[in-house]
Amino acid sequence: MPNDTATPASQHSFQAEVSRLLHLMVHSVYTEKDIFLRELISNASDACDKLRYEAIASPDLMGEDTRLAIRIGIDKEKRTLTVADNGIGMSEAELIDNLGTIARSGTRQFLDRLASDPAGGSGLIGQFGVGFYSAFMVADRIDVASRRAGQDAAFHWSSDGANGFEVRPATAEETVGLGRGTRVTLQLKSDAHAYLDGWDIERIVKTYSDHILFPVEMAGEDGEPRQLNAASALWQRSKSEVTPEVYAEAYRGLAHQGGEPALTIHYKAEGRQSYAVLLFVPGERPFDLFDAERKGRVKLYVRRVYITDEAELLPSYLRFVRGVVDSEDVPLNISREMLQNNPQVAQIRKALTGRTVGELETLAEKDPERFGQIWETFGAVIKEGLYEDFERRDQLLKLARFRSTTGDGWRSLAEYVADMKPGQTDIFYLAGDNLDRLKASPQLEAALARGVEVLLLADPVDSFWTTRGAKFEGKGLKSLTQGEADLSPIPYLDGQAPSEETADASALLAALKAGLGDAVSDVKASKRLVNSPVCLVAPGAGPDLALERLLKHREQGIGLKPVLEVNTGHPLLKAIAGKVANGRGDEVADLAAMLLDQARILDGEPPLEPHKFAERLSRYLTAGLTGA
């Protein structure tokens, strides 16, 4: 029951990330302050959704108050604005946890972005469950009264956004008219009194929250509540009834994203199952895109009742997609635990994935520029499907875009195959972790000298999916840093042929191998090099060098020893061969070590022993400069 006597309040400090966030909010770094109301209404809608879900198993939670709604109140005399709901409500512990911490990964990155991009704050605030705090942009103080459904006790949370917060049992006066749910009261700042204007509130609600499923009401001049929003499921409406502007506002509300969606997918499935779909591909990268859990954020509704956003309705490589699936057939009382094994949900997953990939294919054909922007933002994630989704690998290969040696634009595999050289049977690629380094890689030289295009794969996932033996139109993918790379069937371009090899290459290779010992698995004459003296490649068996480096950084490497390939026609190697022929074997070990370190540096790796590398380099530079 409410507390009618003074009760000491418990004082609490905000989590460090919340304190930093509130500092940004209180100092009003954002230009679009209207979004605070969108966020409070969205939170109230979530509370109503949660009550409807819990009431499936426990109908008593709903009681006699079965009409769920969100109510906005204005008190011009007190300069307060309230947003109340009769949803699930919060207990004392939930008030402390939900309004004192941010329990989402990536929060630090999120805050750094907020601080560096004040104008873009409106598109970022909702993404990490911090929308409540946006109210401090317009309020000097926030009071929250809440009673959880099924409980008698009500509690009061209060903060000025600067000195932590306090929680105590609510008084009878603070819970007048609050049978169940939450009421948020904002004491508006002196420069925020425009939000006491009812017409301005109605404008904001229609702009940002028209799609909210529950009525958003405000008392009119006659005291009777007036509904401000349409309160209809947008995804249940016909596409012909919805304007791009309405889609954009629904996207911002449902996806907690700013700007415009890059792609909207809206349809109804009928037949063995009936369900409505409204999905958005964001125009910007969500902050949780690379979370380790790789969870999707598509909400599952059953007959307009929210169930969960953790039904994993799309595979993890499409986790950037946001939106709603509303089923007519899935059992309303299905538990979150049962979702993974429910055959109806499994059918929706399969159909939804196929439709989403198909829509991306259609966009790629009809609007390559817009698809290119999506690929620029999400291509590294979509390529995870090349490794994980064998069923759709051919579709995804057709969809995939790559950087290559032909220029700075994106290239499809279809374009690559169409431009293959006479005598070329494979699609050549080079994998690594840095695009600029790949462009300068010596392993490219023989291909470039023949005019052969090479795909440059700089995303970590590229080192994994390329190991799965994928083919495109019968053409295999061949790494230029693994095994043999014989390009001899393809003629050199005019004037691009390399210098003649040294006469006694076998003695040179044997001497270099002896000098390097077990630092390499072998030393071979290279068919890849034209202008550079050396490069590193992986043996034919085992992982590519880029994959081995990734695994090594994760402490999962297999200890792969690379092959040192040398250009026996290069002047440096000819000079070393001369020393071998003249019995100067005492110098070969040092020279071999320097060649290996040079090759490692070109691959973005440090010398094996930096101090010895520096010592050798100084010695040979001194000898060269002094003639000693």
C-alpha positions as CSV (number, residue, x, y, z in Angstrom):
1,M,0.0,0.0,0.0
2,P,1.1,3.6,-0.4
3,N,3.0,5.1,2.5
4,D,1.2,8.1,4.1
5,T,4.0,8.8,6.6
6,A,7.5,10.1,5.9
7,T,9.8,7.3,5.1
8,P,13.5,7.7,4.7
9,A,14.5,7.4,1.1
10,S,17.4,5.2,0.0
11,Q,20.1,7.1,-1.8
12,H,21.8,5.7,-4.9
13,S,24.6,6.6,-7.3
14,F,24.2,6.3,-11.0
15,Q,26.4,3.8,-12.9
16,A,29.4,5.6,-14.3
17,E,28.1,5.4,-17.9
18,V,24.8,6.8,-16.8
19,S,26.5,9.7,-15.0
20,R,28.4,10.5,-18.2
21,L,25.3,10.2,-20.3
22,L,23.3,12.5,-18.0
23,H,26.0,15.1,-18.1
24,L,25.5,15.2,-21.9
25,M,21.7,15.3,-21.5
26,V,21.6,18.0,-18.8
27,H,23.9,20.2,-20.8
28,S,21.5,19.9,-23.8
29,V,23.9,18.8,-26.5
30,Y,21.1,17.6,-28.8
31,T,19.3,19.7,-31.3
32,E,16.1,17.6,-31.7
33,K,14.8,17.6,-28.1
34,D,11.3,16.5,-29.2
35,I,12.5,12.9,-29.2
36,F,12.4,12.7,-25.4
37,L,8.6,12.3,-25.7
38,R,9.0,9.6,-28.3
39,E,11.2,7.7,-26.0
40,L,8.9,8.0,-22.9
41,I,5.9,6.9,-25.0
42,S,8.0,4.0,-26.4
43,N,8.9,2.9,-22.9
44,A,5.3,3.1,-21.8
45,S,4.2,1.0,-24.8
46,D,6.8,-1.6,-23.9
47,A,5.4,-1.8,-20.4
48,C,1.9,-2.4,-21.8
49,D,3.3,-5.1,-24.2
50,K,5.0,-6.8,-21.2
51,L,1.8,-6.8,-19.2
52,R,-0.2,-8.4,-22.1
53,Y,2.5,-11.1,-22.4
54,E,2.7,-11.9,-18.7
55,A,-1.1,-11.8,-18.4
56,I,-1.3,-14.7,-20.9
57,A,0.0,-17.0,-18.1
58,S,-1.3,-15.0,-15.2
59,P,-4.7,-13.3,-16.2
60,D,-5.1,-11.9,-12.7
61,L,-2.3,-9.4,-13.4
62,M,-4.6,-7.5,-15.8
63,G,-7.5,-7.4,-13.3
64,E,-10.5,-5.3,-14.2
65,D,-8.3,-2.6,-15.9
66,T,-8.1,-4.3,-19.3
67,R,-7.9,-1.3,-21.6
68,L,-4.2,-0.5,-21.9
69,A,-3.4,3.1,-22.7
70,I,-0.8,5.8,-22.4
71,R,-1.8,9.1,-20.9
72,I,-0.1,12.5,-21.2
73,G,-0.9,15.2,-18.7
74,I,0.0,18.9,-18.7
75,D,0.0,21.2,-15.6
76,K,0.8,24.7,-16.7
77,E,0.7,26.0,-13.2
78,K,3.2,23.6,-11.8
79,R,5.1,23.5,-15.2
80,T,5.0,19.7,-15.3
81,L,4.5,17.2,-18.0
82,T,3.5,13.6,-17.2
83,V,3.5,10.4,-19.2
84,A,1.6,7.5,-17.5
85,D,0.8,4.0,-18.5
86,N,-1.2,1.1,-16.9
87,G,1.3,-1.5,-18.1
88,I,3.5,-3.9,-16.1
89,G,4.9,-1.4,-13.7
90,M,8.2,-1.7,-11.7
91,S,9.1,-3.0,-8.2
92,E,11.6,-1.1,-6.0
93,A,14.4,-3.3,-7.3
94,E,13.4,-2.8,-10.9
95,L,13.3,1.0,-10.4
96,I,16.9,0.9,-9.1
97,D,18.1,-1.4,-11.8
98,N,16.2,0.0,-14.8
99,L,16.7,3.7,-14.0
100,G,20.2,3.5,-12.6
101,T,22.2,1.4,-15.0
102,I,22.7,0.7,-18.7
103,A,23.0,-3.0,-19.1
104,R,24.0,-3.1,-22.7
105,S,27.4,-3.9,-24.3
106,G,29.1,-1.3,-26.4
107,T,28.0,1.5,-24.1
108,R,31.3,3.3,-24.0
109,Q,31.5,3.4,-27.8
110,F,27.9,4.7,-27.8
111,L,28.7,7.5,-25.4
112,D,31.8,8.5,-27.4
113,R,29.7,8.8,-30.5
114,L,27.1,10.9,-28.6
115,A,29.8,13.2,-27.4
116,S,31.4,13.6,-30.8
117,D,28.1,14.0,-32.8
118,P,25.7,16.3,-30.9
119,A,23.6,16.9,-34.0
120,G,23.1,13.2,-34.5
121,G,22.0,12.4,-31.0
122,S,18.3,12.0,-31.9
123,G,19.2,9.0,-34.0
124,L,21.3,7.3,-31.3
125,I,19.5,7.7,-28.0
126,G,17.1,4.9,-28.3
127,Q,19.6,2.3,-29.4
128,F,21.0,1.3,-26.1
129,G,17.9,1.4,-23.9
130,V,18.8,4.9,-22.6
131,G,15.7,6.7,-24.0
132,F,14.4,7.5,-20.5
133,Y,17.4,9.7,-19.8
134,S,16.7,11.9,-22.8
135,A,14.0,13.5,-20.6
136,F,16.8,15.4,-18.8
137,M,17.2,17.5,-21.9
138,V,14.0,19.3,-21.0
139,A,13.6,18.6,-17.3
140,D,15.3,19.9,-14.2
141,R,13.9,17.0,-12.2
142,I,12.1,13.7,-12.9
143,D,9.8,11.9,-10.5
144,V,8.6,8.3,-11.3
145,A,5.8,6.6,-9.4
146,S,5.3,2.9,-10.2
147,R,3.4,-0.1,-8.9
148,R,4.1,-3.5,-10.4
149,A,1.1,-5.5,-11.6
150,G,0.0,-8.0,-8.9
151,Q,1.7,-6.1,-6.1
152,D,0.3,-3.7,-3.5
153,A,3.3,-1.6,-2.8
154,A,4.1,1.4,-4.9
155,F,7.5,3.2,-5.1
156,H,8.8,6.6,-6.0
157,W,12.1,7.3,-7.9
158,S,13.4,10.9,-8.1
159,S,16.5,12.6,-9.5
160,D,17.8,15.9,-10.8
161,G,20.2,14.1,-13.1
162,A,23.3,15.3,-11.3
163,N,23.4,13.9,-7.7
164,G,22.3,10.3,-8.1
165,F,18.8,9.3,-7.3
166,E,16.6,8.3,-4.4
167,V,14.0,5.6,-4.1
168,R,11.3,5.3,-1.4
169,P,7.8,4.0,-0.9
170,A,5.3,6.2,-2.7
171,T,2.8,8.3,-0.7
172,A,-1.0,8.1,-1.3
173,E,-0.9,11.5,-3.0
174,E,1.8,10.3,-5.4
175,T,-0.2,7.3,-6.5
176,V,-3.6,9.0,-7.0
177,G,-5.1,7.5,-10.2
178,L,-2.2,5.0,-10.5
179,G,-3.8,1.6,-9.9
180,R,-1.0,-0.2,-11.8
181,G,1.9,0.9,-14.0
182,T,4.2,3.9,-14.1
183,R,3.8,7.6,-14.1
184,V,6.8,9.8,-15.2
185,T,6.6,13.5,-14.1
186,L,8.9,16.0,-15.7
187,Q,9.6,19.3,-13.9
188,L,10.3,21.3,-17.1
189,K,13.3,23.6,-17.5
190,S,12.6,27.3,-18.1
191,D,13.5,27.0,-21.8
192,A,11.2,24.0,-22.3
193,H,7.8,25.5,-21.5
194,A,6.7,25.0,-25.1
195,Y,6.0,21.4,-24.1
196,L,3.1,22.7,-22.0
197,D,1.3,23.5,-25.2
198,G,-1.2,20.7,-26.0
199,W,-1.1,21.3,-29.7
200,D,2.7,20.9,-29.7
201,I,2.4,17.7,-27.8
202,E,-0.2,16.4,-30.3
203,R,2.2,17.3,-33.2
204,I,5.1,15.4,-31.6
205,V,2.9,12.3,-30.9
206,K,1.6,12.2,-34.5
207,T,5.1,12.7,-35.9
208,Y,6.9,10.1,-33.8
209,S,4.4,7.8,-32.1
210,D,1.4,7.4,-34.5
211,H,2.3,3.7,-35.0
212,I,2.3,2.9,-31.2
213,L,-0.3,0.1,-30.8
214,F,-1.8,1.5,-27.6
215,P,-3.9,4.7,-27.5
216,V,-1.9,7.8,-26.5
217,E,-4.4,10.1,-24.9
218,M,-4.4,13.6,-23.5
219,A,-7.2,15.4,-21.6
220,G,-8.9,18.0,-23.8
221,E,-10.2,21.4,-22.7
222,D,-13.4,19.7,-21.5
223,G,-11.4,17.3,-19.4
224,E,-12.3,14.3,-21.5
225,P,-9.3,12.2,-22.8
226,R,-8.6,12.7,-26.5
227,Q,-6.7,10.1,-28.5
228,L,-3.7,11.6,-30.3
229,N,-2.4,8.6,-32.4
230,A,-3.8,6.1,-34.8
231,A,-3.0,3.2,-32.5
232,S,-3.1,0.7,-35.4
233,A,-0.6,-1.9,-36.4
234,L,1.1,-0.4,-39.4
235,W,2.3,-3.8,-40.6
236,Q,-1.4,-4.9,-40.9
237,R,-2.2,-2.1,-43.3
238,S,-1.9,-2.4,-47.1
239,K,1.3,-1.0,-48.6
240,S,-0.8,1.3,-50.8
241,E,-2.1,3.0,-47.7
242,V,1.3,3.8,-46.2
243,T,3.5,6.8,-47.4
244,P,7.3,6.8,-47.3
245,E,7.1,9.4,-44.5
246,V,4.9,7.1,-42.3
247,Y,7.3,4.3,-43.0
248,A,10.3,6.5,-42.0
249,E,8.6,7.5,-38.7
250,A,7.7,3.8,-37.9
251,Y,11.3,2.9,-38.7
252,R,12.7,5.4,-36.2
253,G,10.3,4.2,-33.5
254,L,10.5,0.5,-34.1
255,A,14.2,0.3,-34.9
256,H,15.4,3.1,-32.5
257,Q,17.4,4.5,-35.4
258,G,17.8,8.0,-36.9
259,G,17.5,9.0,-40.5
260,E,15.8,7.0,-43.2
261,P,15.7,3.2,-43.8
262,A,17.9,2.0,-46.6
263,L,15.3,-0.6,-47.5
264,T,11.7,-1.3,-46.4
265,I,10.1,-4.8,-46.7
266,H,6.4,-4.9,-46.1
267,Y,4.1,-7.8,-47.0
268,K,1.5,-10.3,-45.7
269,A,2.0,-14.0,-46.0
270,E,-1.0,-16.2,-46.5
271,G,-1.5,-19.9,-47.0
272,R,-0.2,-22.6,-44.6
273,Q,0.5,-19.7,-42.2
274,S,-0.7,-16.2,-42.0
275,Y,1.6,-13.4,-40.8
276,A,2.4,-9.8,-41.5
277,V,5.9,-8.5,-41.9
278,L,7.4,-5.0,-41.7
279,L,11.2,-5.0,-41.8
280,F,13.7,-2.3,-42.3
281,V,17.4,-2.3,-43.3
282,P,18.9,0.6,-41.4
283,G,20.6,3.4,-43.2
284,E,23.2,3.5,-40.5
285,R,25.1,0.8,-38.7
286,P,23.5,-0.2,-35.3
287,F,25.9,0.0,-32.4
288,D,25.3,-3.6,-31.4
289,L,26.1,-5.0,-34.9
290,F,29.3,-6.7,-33.7
291,D,28.2,-7.7,-30.3
292,A,29.6,-11.2,-29.5
293,E,26.1,-12.6,-29.0
294,R,25.1,-11.6,-32.6
295,K,21.5,-11.4,-31.7
296,G,18.8,-10.1,-34.0
297,R,16.2,-7.5,-33.1
298,V,13.1,-8.4,-35.1
299,K,10.1,-8.3,-32.8
300,L,7.6,-11.3,-32.8
301,Y,3.9,-10.5,-32.2
302,V,1.1,-13.0,-32.1
303,R,-2.2,-11.4,-33.1
304,R,-0.9,-7.9,-32.2
305,V,0.4,-9.1,-28.8
306,Y,4.1,-8.6,-28.3
307,I,6.0,-11.8,-27.5
308,T,9.7,-11.1,-27.7
309,D,12.5,-9.6,-29.8
310,E,14.7,-12.6,-29.1
311,A,12.9,-15.2,-31.3
312,E,15.9,-15.1,-33.8
313,L,13.5,-14.8,-36.7
314,L,16.5,-14.1,-39.1
315,P,19.9,-15.7,-39.1
316,S,22.7,-13.9,-37.4
317,Y,24.2,-12.6,-40.7
318,L,21.0,-10.5,-41.1
319,R,20.9,-9.3,-37.5
320,F,21.1,-5.7,-38.6
321,V,17.5,-5.9,-40.0
322,R,14.9,-4.4,-37.7
323,G,11.1,-4.6,-37.6
324,V,8.1,-6.7,-36.8
325,V,6.6,-10.1,-37.6
326,D,3.0,-10.5,-36.5
327,S,1.7,-14.1,-36.7
328,E,-1.9,-15.3,-36.7
329,D,-1.1,-18.9,-36.1
330,V,1.7,-19.2,-33.5
331,P,0.2,-20.1,-30.0
332,L,-0.4,-17.0,-28.0
333,N,0.9,-18.6,-24.8
334,I,4.1,-19.8,-26.4
335,S,7.1,-19.3,-24.1
336,R,10.4,-17.8,-25.1
337,E,12.0,-21.1,-24.4
338,M,9.7,-23.0,-26.8
339,L,10.3,-20.6,-29.7
340,Q,13.5,-22.3,-30.9
341,N,11.7,-25.6,-31.4
342,N,8.3,-24.5,-32.6
343,P,7.7,-25.7,-36.2
344,Q,5.5,-22.8,-37.1
345,V,8.3,-20.3,-36.0
346,A,10.8,-22.4,-37.9
347,Q,8.7,-22.1,-41.1
348,I,8.5,-18.3,-40.6
349,R,12.3,-18.1,-40.1
350,K,13.0,-20.0,-43.4
351,A,10.5,-18.0,-45.4
352,L,11.5,-14.6,-43.9
353,T,15.2,-15.3,-44.6
354,G,14.5,-16.2,-48.2
355,R,12.3,-13.1,-48.7
356,T,14.9,-10.8,-47.1
357,V,17.7,-12.1,-49.2
358,G,15.5,-12.0,-52.3
359,E,14.6,-8.4,-51.6
360,L,18.3,-7.5,-51.4
361,E,18.9,-9.3,-54.7
362,T,16.1,-7.3,-56.3
363,L,17.5,-4.1,-55.0
364,A,21.0,-5.0,-56.3
365,E,19.6,-5.5,-59.8
366,K,17.2,-2.4,-59.9
367,D,19.2,0.1,-57.9
368,P,22.9,-0.9,-57.7
369,E,23.9,2.4,-56.1
370,R,21.5,2.1,-53.2
371,F,22.4,-1.6,-52.7
372,G,26.1,-0.5,-52.8
373,Q,25.4,1.7,-49.8
374,I,23.8,-1.2,-47.9
375,W,26.8,-3.4,-48.8
376,E,29.2,-0.7,-47.6
377,T,27.5,-0.7,-44.3
378,F,26.6,-4.4,-43.7
379,G,28.6,-6.4,-46.2
380,A,31.0,-7.7,-43.6
381,V,28.1,-9.1,-41.7
382,I,26.2,-10.5,-44.7
383,K,29.4,-12.4,-45.7
384,E,29.1,-14.4,-42.4
385,G,26.3,-16.2,-44.3
386,L,28.8,-17.5,-46.9
387,Y,30.4,-19.4,-44.0
388,E,27.3,-20.4,-42.1
389,D,24.4,-20.8,-44.6
390,F,25.2,-23.5,-47.1
391,E,21.6,-23.5,-48.4
392,R,21.8,-19.9,-49.6
393,R,25.5,-19.7,-50.3
394,D,25.0,-19.4,-54.1
395,Q,22.5,-16.6,-53.6
396,L,24.8,-14.8,-51.2
397,L,27.8,-15.2,-53.6
398,K,25.7,-13.6,-56.3
399,L,24.8,-10.8,-53.8
400,A,28.3,-10.2,-52.5
401,R,30.4,-7.3,-53.6
402,F,34.2,-7.0,-53.4
403,R,37.0,-4.5,-53.7
404,S,39.5,-5.5,-56.3
405,T,42.6,-4.4,-58.2
406,T,40.5,-2.9,-61.0
407,G,39.7,0.3,-59.1
408,D,38.0,1.7,-56.0
409,G,34.4,0.6,-56.7
410,W,32.5,-2.6,-55.7
411,R,32.7,-5.6,-58.0
412,S,30.3,-8.6,-58.2
413,L,31.5,-12.1,-59.0
414,A,29.4,-12.0,-62.1
415,E,31.4,-8.9,-63.3
416,Y,34.7,-10.6,-62.4
417,V,33.9,-13.8,-64.3
418,A,32.7,-11.7,-67.4
419,D,36.1,-10.0,-67.4
420,M,38.4,-13.1,-66.9
421,K,41.4,-13.4,-69.2
422,P,41.8,-16.1,-71.8
423,G,43.3,-19.1,-70.1
424,Q,42.1,-18.1,-66.6
425,T,40.2,-20.8,-64.8
426,D,40.1,-19.5,-61.2
427,I,38.8,-16.4,-59.3
428,F,41.9,-15.1,-57.6
429,Y,41.8,-13.3,-54.3
430,L,44.1,-11.9,-51.6
431,A,43.0,-11.9,-47.9
432,G,44.3,-9.7,-45.2
433,D,43.4,-7.1,-42.6
434,N,44.2,-3.9,-44.4
435,L,43.0,-2.9,-47.8
436,D,45.9,-0.5,-48.5
437,R,48.4,-3.1,-47.6
438,L,46.7,-5.6,-49.8
439,K,46.8,-3.2,-52.7
440,A,50.6,-3.0,-52.3
441,S,51.2,-6.7,-51.7
442,P,54.0,-8.3,-53.7
443,Q,51.9,-11.4,-54.1
444,L,49.8,-9.5,-56.6
445,E,52.7,-8.8,-59.0
446,A,52.4,-11.8,-61.4
447,A,48.6,-11.3,-61.7
448,L,48.9,-7.6,-62.3
449,A,51.6,-8.2,-64.9
450,R,49.1,-10.4,-66.8
451,G,46.2,-8.0,-66.3
452,V,44.4,-10.5,-64.1
453,E,41.9,-9.0,-61.6
454,V,42.4,-10.0,-57.9
455,L,39.7,-9.6,-55.2
456,L,41.0,-7.8,-52.1
457,L,39.4,-9.3,-49.0
458,A,40.0,-7.2,-45.9
459,D,37.2,-8.3,-43.5
460,P,38.1,-10.9,-40.9
461,V,35.2,-13.1,-42.0
462,D,36.8,-13.4,-45.5
463,S,39.6,-15.7,-44.1
464,F,36.9,-18.1,-42.9
465,W,34.3,-18.3,-45.7
466,T,36.9,-18.7,-48.4
467,T,38.0,-22.0,-46.8
468,R,34.6,-23.6,-47.6
469,G,35.4,-24.4,-51.2
470,A,32.8,-22.0,-52.6
471,K,32.5,-21.8,-56.4
472,F,30.8,-19.3,-58.6
473,E,29.6,-20.3,-62.1
474,G,31.9,-23.3,-61.9
475,K,34.9,-21.1,-61.1
476,G,36.8,-21.9,-57.8
477,L,38.3,-19.2,-55.6
478,K,42.1,-19.4,-55.4
479,S,44.3,-17.6,-52.8
480,L,47.4,-15.9,-54.0
481,T,49.0,-16.5,-50.6
482,Q,48.6,-20.2,-50.4
483,G,50.1,-23.1,-52.2
484,E,51.1,-22.8,-55.8
485,A,49.8,-20.0,-57.9
486,D,50.6,-20.9,-61.5
487,L,49.5,-18.1,-63.8
488,S,51.6,-19.3,-66.7
489,P,48.7,-20.1,-69.0
490,I,47.8,-16.4,-69.0
491,P,50.3,-14.4,-71.0
492,Y,52.1,-11.3,-69.7
493,L,51.1,-7.9,-70.8
494,D,53.5,-6.2,-73.2
495,G,56.7,-5.2,-71.3
496,Q,55.6,-6.8,-68.0
497,A,57.6,-10.0,-68.1
498,P,60.1,-10.4,-65.2
499,S,63.9,-10.6,-65.5
500,E,65.5,-13.9,-66.2
501,E,66.2,-16.2,-63.3
502,T,69.6,-16.7,-61.8
503,A,71.5,-19.6,-63.4
504,D,72.1,-21.6,-60.2
505,A,68.8,-21.1,-58.3
506,S,69.0,-24.5,-56.6
507,A,72.2,-23.6,-54.7
508,L,70.7,-20.2,-53.7
509,L,67.5,-21.8,-52.4
510,A,69.4,-24.5,-50.4
511,A,71.7,-21.8,-48.9
512,L,68.7,-19.6,-47.8
513,K,66.8,-22.6,-46.4
514,A,69.9,-23.6,-44.4
515,G,70.3,-20.1,-43.1
516,L,66.7,-19.8,-42.0
517,G,66.4,-23.2,-40.4
518,D,63.0,-23.9,-38.9
519,A,61.8,-20.3,-39.2
520,V,60.1,-21.3,-42.5
521,S,58.7,-24.5,-43.8
522,D,60.5,-24.1,-47.2
523,V,62.2,-21.6,-49.5
524,K,61.0,-21.7,-53.2
525,A,61.5,-19.9,-56.4
526,S,58.4,-17.7,-56.9
527,K,56.0,-17.6,-59.8
528,R,54.1,-14.7,-58.1
529,L,56.8,-12.1,-58.0
530,V,57.9,-9.8,-60.8
531,N,59.5,-6.7,-59.2
532,S,59.9,-7.5,-55.5
533,P,62.6,-9.8,-54.1
534,V,60.6,-11.9,-51.7
535,C,57.1,-12.7,-50.3
536,L,55.6,-15.1,-47.8
537,V,52.9,-17.7,-48.7
538,A,51.2,-20.5,-46.8
539,P,51.9,-24.1,-47.7
540,G,49.3,-25.9,-49.8
541,A,47.9,-27.7,-46.8
542,G,46.5,-25.8,-43.8
543,P,45.1,-22.3,-43.4
544,D,46.0,-19.3,-45.4
545,L,48.4,-16.8,-43.8
546,A,45.6,-14.3,-43.1
547,L,43.5,-17.0,-41.3
548,E,46.6,-18.2,-39.4
549,R,47.2,-14.7,-38.1
550,L,43.6,-14.3,-37.0
551,L,43.7,-17.6,-35.2
552,K,47.1,-16.7,-33.6
553,H,45.7,-13.5,-32.2
554,R,42.9,-15.6,-30.6
555,E,45.5,-18.0,-29.3
556,Q,44.1,-20.7,-31.6
557,G,46.9,-20.8,-34.2
558,I,48.4,-24.1,-35.3
559,G,52.0,-22.7,-35.5
560,L,52.0,-22.6,-39.3
561,K,55.5,-22.0,-40.7
562,P,55.3,-20.0,-43.9
563,V,57.0,-20.6,-47.2
564,L,59.5,-17.9,-48.2
565,E,59.3,-17.3,-52.0
566,V,62.1,-15.5,-53.7
567,N,62.4,-13.8,-57.0
568,T,65.5,-15.4,-58.4
569,G,65.6,-12.9,-61.2
570,H,65.8,-9.9,-58.9
571,P,69.2,-8.1,-58.6
572,L,69.3,-8.6,-54.9
573,L,68.8,-12.4,-55.1
574,K,71.3,-12.6,-58.0
575,A,73.9,-10.8,-55.8
576,I,73.2,-13.2,-52.9
577,A,73.5,-16.1,-55.4
578,G,76.9,-14.7,-56.3
579,K,78.1,-14.8,-52.7
580,V,76.9,-18.4,-52.5
581,A,78.8,-19.3,-55.6
582,N,82.0,-17.5,-54.3
583,G,81.9,-19.4,-51.0
584,R,80.7,-16.5,-48.9
585,G,78.3,-18.7,-47.0
586,D,79.1,-16.9,-43.7
587,E,77.0,-13.9,-44.9
588,V,74.0,-15.9,-46.3
589,A,72.4,-16.6,-42.9
590,D,72.3,-12.9,-42.1
591,L,71.0,-12.0,-45.6
592,A,68.4,-14.8,-45.4
593,A,67.1,-13.4,-42.1
594,M,66.9,-9.9,-43.6
595,L,64.9,-11.3,-46.5
596,L,62.5,-13.0,-44.2
597,D,62.0,-9.9,-42.1
598,Q,61.4,-7.8,-45.2
599,A,58.7,-10.2,-46.3
600,R,57.1,-10.2,-42.8
601,I,57.1,-6.3,-42.8
602,L,55.4,-6.3,-46.2
603,D,52.7,-8.6,-44.7
604,G,52.1,-6.2,-41.8
605,E,54.0,-8.4,-39.3
606,P,57.1,-7.3,-37.2
607,P,60.5,-8.8,-37.8
608,L,61.1,-12.1,-35.9
609,E,63.8,-10.4,-33.8
610,P,63.5,-6.7,-34.1
611,H,66.8,-5.9,-32.3
612,K,68.7,-8.3,-34.6
613,F,67.0,-6.8,-37.7
614,A,68.0,-3.3,-36.6
615,E,71.5,-4.5,-36.0
616,R,71.8,-6.2,-39.4
617,L,70.2,-3.2,-41.2
618,S,72.7,-0.8,-39.6
619,R,75.6,-3.0,-40.4
620,Y,74.7,-3.3,-44.1
621,L,73.8,0.4,-44.5
622,T,77.1,1.4,-42.9
623,A,79.0,-0.9,-45.3
624,G,77.1,0.4,-48.3
625,L,77.7,4.0,-47.4
626,T,81.3,3.7,-46.4
627,G,82.3,1.1,-49.0
628,A,83.7,-1.0,-46.2
